[in-house]
């Protein structure tokens, strides 16, 4: 029998917002961030995901051009020397970020390839694109799935500087977390593959946490990890040096693979999933 929750909307402990938001109820809130997503995924028959990680600051070409033109205009209209210096520094950084624009389109293309392939597989073997739900690479991956008429998940997070969900997430699959560790649990829980595009602290955190979980055998070691954009990543993290200095095992270098194009990444994942199916 289904309980009518409106029966408890009377200030009782069952629906007491003051208690539910208290330190003492933290355990209840944590459990909610496990059971609520689980309920949503079961409702939509989602059992397997492909995770896209990547920077929120990587823009599409249209967004980049808009920001660039606005900044140039602002600089030209500014008379204050100190303010102009700060704006010119911002422009210098923006010009560097132009090198990253192509990753947005490539993330969108790869998501589209995977979504179309998944839809052709049929319900039993299907998987769903999953991102952190924000802008940048996350938006690109959700957009690729959306434009290919597939579902996609957005596991958003509440932050002091609000990270608004991008408009391409399937509405019923947009979930907002308070606790980072519960969000990370759901990233990994149903993941069948991880694709890591260039990004900042958040992307690095997610990549290293998953590599740690796999290297310590806390999660399935058969999950393929693709690090997208070899040039960027080899400048950012010197994995070979970590192995050379004994900080990680040489074998740990085989936990991931660099890829440099949507088609290469798609071919690697397709072959990996096909081989896994044959071995089960």
PyMOL commands that set and color helices and strands:
alter all, ss='L'
color gray80, all
select helices_A, chain A and resi 5-8+13-15+17-20+23-43+61-77+81-121+123-125+137-147+171-173+180-189+201-215+230-236+239-244+250-255+262-279
alter helices_A, ss='H'
color red, helices_A
select strands_A, chain A and resi 49-53+128-131+152-157+174-177+191-196+224-228+257-259
alter strands_A, ss='S'
color yellow, strands_A
deselect
rebuild
show_as cartoon
